[in-house]
Amino acid sequence: MVRTMIAIAAGYFSIAALNSFIHVITSIYFRADITLTGISHLPSTPWVIGITFLQFAFGLFGGLLATTIAKNASKVILGFILMMVAVSLINYSVMVENEPLWYLLTAPILTIGGIYMGYRLQTQESKTTSNEEK
């Protein structure tokens, strides 16, 4: 139980830290106000698209990290995805006036898709490894 909660927390905090780090870097690079989330401060469409699709990579990393730490990966990923849905709903309610609706919908979908893909990759790798040992 504790290991499951640690895995979910590690996955979430890794996603939050990577997302915040990228936003701080882009804010400093464009000499804008430092923001830890959102895309409204970005100057051009390629940056908006890049930051949006990075959400998938962050989710992939978080999913891989959570399934590596946990013993029962399916329960961890279910809890992790449910927590990310709750966080996404909170983000939506807070950022709805400042950010475009398409971003508030696609960023969580890409993050959750990355988490699930990380889970699938990790479980597939562990099955392959266990089959090779037999």
Residue frames relative to the residue before (quaternion, step in Angstrom):
aa qw qx qy qz dx dy dz
M 1.0000 0.0000 0.0000 0.0000 0.00 0.00 0.00
V 0.6838 0.4668 -0.2851 0.4830 3.57 0.86 -0.96
R 0.6438 0.5244 -0.3205 0.4559 3.55 0.99 -0.84
T 0.6213 0.5384 -0.3289 0.4648 3.58 1.07 -0.72
M 0.6786 0.4814 -0.2912 0.4722 3.57 0.91 -0.90
I 0.6286 0.5194 -0.3327 0.4736 3.59 1.05 -0.73
A 0.6436 0.5238 -0.3224 0.4556 3.59 0.99 -0.81
I 0.6594 0.4929 -0.3082 0.4767 3.59 0.93 -0.86
A 0.6630 0.5003 -0.3068 0.4648 3.59 0.92 -0.88
A 0.6526 0.5084 -0.3200 0.4617 3.60 0.94 -0.84
G 0.6494 0.5131 -0.3154 0.4642 3.58 0.97 -0.80
Y 0.6793 0.4860 -0.2945 0.4643 3.56 0.88 -0.93
F 0.7004 0.4699 -0.2882 0.4534 3.59 0.79 -0.95
S 0.6090 0.5280 -0.3689 0.4628 3.61 1.10 -0.52
I 0.6457 0.5010 -0.3207 0.4787 3.60 0.98 -0.78
A 0.6726 0.4973 -0.2979 0.4600 3.58 0.88 -0.94
A 0.6686 0.5007 -0.3057 0.4570 3.59 0.94 -0.85
L 0.6625 0.4928 -0.3129 0.4694 3.60 0.91 -0.85
N 0.6507 0.5171 -0.3101 0.4615 3.57 0.94 -0.88
S 0.6790 0.4828 -0.2887 0.4717 3.58 0.88 -0.92
F 0.6359 0.5377 -0.3264 0.4471 3.58 0.98 -0.83
I 0.6640 0.4902 -0.3027 0.4767 3.60 0.90 -0.88
H 0.6672 0.4950 -0.3098 0.4624 3.60 0.95 -0.79
V 0.6271 0.5118 -0.3421 0.4773 3.61 1.03 -0.68
I 0.6447 0.5184 -0.3233 0.4594 3.60 0.93 -0.85
T 0.6954 0.4543 -0.2935 0.4731 3.61 0.82 -0.89
S 0.6224 0.5326 -0.3495 0.4548 3.61 1.03 -0.65
I 0.6638 0.4788 -0.3025 0.4885 3.58 0.97 -0.81
Y 0.6486 0.5359 -0.3202 0.4354 3.58 0.92 -0.89
F 0.7623 0.3473 -0.1919 0.5113 3.60 0.93 -0.86
R 0.3918 -0.7466 0.4529 0.2898 3.58 1.32 0.16
A 0.3878 0.6964 -0.4910 0.3514 3.53 0.92 0.99
D 0.6636 -0.4406 0.3840 0.4669 3.55 -1.29 0.00
I 0.4726 -0.6785 0.4810 0.2914 3.56 -0.97 0.83
T 0.0182 0.7694 -0.6360 0.0560 3.51 -0.80 1.14
L 0.3554 -0.7612 0.5091 0.1874 3.55 -1.06 0.71
T 0.7850 0.1387 -0.0986 0.5957 3.57 1.26 0.00
G 0.6881 0.4983 -0.3477 0.3966 3.55 -1.27 0.27
I 0.3326 -0.7481 0.5469 0.1752 3.53 -1.36 0.22
S 0.4511 0.7299 -0.4373 0.2693 3.60 1.22 -0.12
H 0.6724 0.4983 -0.3025 0.4562 3.61 1.15 -0.43
L 0.5458 0.6287 -0.3977 0.3856 3.61 1.24 -0.17
P 0.4715 -0.7499 0.3991 0.2367 3.59 -0.87 0.95
S 0.8306 0.1461 -0.0534 0.5348 3.62 1.00 -0.62
T 0.6893 -0.5185 0.3429 0.3720 3.52 -1.30 0.46
P 0.6439 0.5173 -0.3635 0.4308 3.67 0.84 -0.72
W 0.6381 0.5109 -0.3285 0.4732 3.59 1.04 -0.71
V 0.6348 0.5268 -0.3258 0.4619 3.58 0.98 -0.82
I 0.6697 0.4900 -0.2947 0.4738 3.59 0.90 -0.92
G 0.6579 0.5258 -0.3080 0.4425 3.58 0.94 -0.88
I 0.6769 0.4760 -0.2899 0.4809 3.57 0.88 -0.93
T 0.6365 0.5304 -0.3321 0.4509 3.58 1.01 -0.76
F 0.7276 0.4251 -0.2584 0.4724 3.60 0.83 -0.89
L 0.5318 0.5980 -0.4147 0.4330 3.59 1.23 -0.22
Q 0.5275 0.6321 -0.4111 0.3914 3.59 1.18 -0.44
F 0.6198 0.5333 -0.3403 0.4643 3.60 1.08 -0.70
A 0.6674 0.4989 -0.3005 0.4640 3.58 0.92 -0.92
F 0.6417 0.5125 -0.3257 0.4685 3.58 0.99 -0.78
G 0.6499 0.5067 -0.3072 0.4759 3.58 1.00 -0.81
L 0.6212 0.5397 -0.3325 0.4608 3.57 1.03 -0.79
F 0.6633 0.4948 -0.2990 0.4751 3.58 0.91 -0.91
G 0.6689 0.4991 -0.2991 0.4627 3.59 0.90 -0.89
G 0.6566 0.5088 -0.3051 0.4657 3.58 1.00 -0.80
L 0.6465 0.5038 -0.3144 0.4789 3.57 1.00 -0.81
L 0.6579 0.5105 -0.3079 0.4601 3.57 0.95 -0.87
A 0.6780 0.4967 -0.2979 0.4527 3.59 0.86 -0.93
T 0.7030 0.4498 -0.2850 0.4715 3.61 0.88 -0.83
T 0.5967 0.5447 -0.3676 0.4606 3.59 1.16 -0.43
I 0.6899 0.4796 -0.2785 0.4653 3.59 0.95 -0.86
A 0.7254 0.4814 -0.2500 0.4237 3.59 0.87 -0.95
K 0.4529 -0.6537 0.5335 0.2878 3.52 -1.28 0.49
N 0.7652 0.2283 -0.1232 0.5891 3.58 0.95 -0.89
A 0.2352 -0.8438 0.4681 0.1167 3.55 0.15 1.32
S 0.6406 0.5475 -0.3537 0.4059 3.61 0.93 -0.72
K 0.6527 0.4906 -0.3196 0.4808 3.61 0.99 -0.74
V 0.6405 0.5315 -0.3241 0.4496 3.56 0.99 -0.83
I 0.6888 0.4754 -0.2951 0.4610 3.57 0.82 -0.93
L 0.6194 0.5263 -0.3508 0.4651 3.60 1.01 -0.69
G 0.6764 0.4802 -0.2870 0.4791 3.58 0.90 -0.90
F 0.6398 0.5347 -0.3099 0.4568 3.55 1.03 -0.85
I 0.6741 0.4828 -0.2951 0.4749 3.58 0.89 -0.90
L 0.6451 0.5064 -0.3270 0.4695 3.61 0.96 -0.78
M 0.6425 0.5058 -0.3267 0.4739 3.59 1.02 -0.75
M 0.6579 0.5026 -0.3142 0.4646 3.60 0.98 -0.79
V 0.6017 0.5315 -0.3572 0.4773 3.61 1.10 -0.59
A 0.6544 0.5012 -0.3116 0.4728 3.59 0.95 -0.85
V 0.6515 0.5009 -0.3112 0.4773 3.59 0.95 -0.85
S 0.6450 0.5241 -0.3197 0.4550 3.59 0.99 -0.79
L 0.6433 0.5079 -0.3227 0.4735 3.59 1.01 -0.74
I 0.6365 0.5025 -0.3238 0.4874 3.59 1.03 -0.74
N 0.6409 0.5161 -0.3221 0.4681 3.60 0.94 -0.86
Y 0.6334 0.5355 -0.3321 0.4492 3.57 0.97 -0.84
S 0.6988 0.4757 -0.2888 0.4493 3.57 0.81 -0.95
V 0.6847 0.4734 -0.2859 0.4747 3.60 1.08 -0.64
M 0.8013 0.3459 -0.1450 0.4662 3.59 0.88 -0.96
V 0.3881 0.7675 -0.4588 0.2231 3.62 1.21 -0.04
E 0.6983 0.4694 -0.2865 0.4583 3.62 1.02 -0.62
N 0.7409 0.4291 -0.2252 0.4651 3.61 1.14 -0.53
E 0.7681 0.3315 -0.1623 0.5233 3.58 1.09 -0.64
P 0.5560 -0.6031 0.4417 0.3635 3.61 -1.14 0.54
L 0.6065 -0.5970 0.3977 0.3428 3.54 -1.12 0.75
W 0.6359 0.5428 -0.3500 0.4225 3.61 0.94 -0.81
Y 0.6470 0.5049 -0.3279 0.4679 3.61 1.03 -0.68
L 0.6636 0.5111 -0.3059 0.4526 3.57 0.96 -0.84
L 0.6807 0.4461 -0.2865 0.5055 3.59 1.22 -0.37
T 0.7306 0.4503 -0.2614 0.4417 3.60 0.83 -0.93
A 0.6171 0.5658 -0.3656 0.4067 3.63 0.96 -0.72
P 0.6973 0.4339 -0.3067 0.4811 3.67 0.79 -0.79
I 0.6209 0.5370 -0.3505 0.4508 3.58 1.03 -0.71
L 0.6668 0.4854 -0.3019 0.4781 3.58 0.95 -0.84
T 0.6437 0.5180 -0.3256 0.4596 3.60 0.97 -0.78
I 0.6799 0.4711 -0.2875 0.4829 3.58 0.88 -0.92
G 0.6180 0.5302 -0.3371 0.4725 3.59 1.07 -0.68
G 0.6485 0.5085 -0.3080 0.4754 3.58 1.03 -0.77
I 0.6260 0.5288 -0.3331 0.4664 3.58 1.01 -0.79
Y 0.6777 0.4815 -0.2935 0.4719 3.57 0.88 -0.93
M 0.6432 0.5131 -0.3271 0.4648 3.59 0.98 -0.78
G 0.6270 0.5268 -0.3317 0.4683 3.60 1.04 -0.73
Y 0.6298 0.5248 -0.3172 0.4768 3.55 1.04 -0.80
R 0.6778 0.4913 -0.2969 0.4595 3.58 0.86 -0.94
L 0.6498 0.5124 -0.3194 0.4618 3.60 0.96 -0.83
Q 0.6803 0.4966 -0.2910 0.4538 3.57 0.89 -0.93
T 0.6848 0.4650 -0.2985 0.4750 3.61 0.89 -0.84
Q 0.6254 0.5216 -0.3404 0.4699 3.59 1.04 -0.68
E 0.6553 0.5069 -0.3084 0.4675 3.58 0.97 -0.81
S 0.6697 0.4881 -0.3114 0.4651 3.60 0.93 -0.80
K 0.6285 0.5136 -0.3386 0.4759 3.61 1.06 -0.64
T 0.6448 0.5157 -0.3165 0.4670 3.59 0.99 -0.82
T 0.6623 0.5049 -0.3003 0.4650 3.56 0.96 -0.87
S 0.6778 0.4790 -0.3023 0.4687 3.61 0.92 -0.83
N 0.6376 0.5142 -0.3328 0.4673 3.62 1.07 -0.61
E 0.6507 0.5126 -0.3187 0.4607 3.59 1.05 -0.70
E 0.6450 0.5280 -0.3209 0.4496 3.59 1.09 -0.65
K 0.6340 0.5287 -0.3344 0.4547 3.61 1.13 -0.54
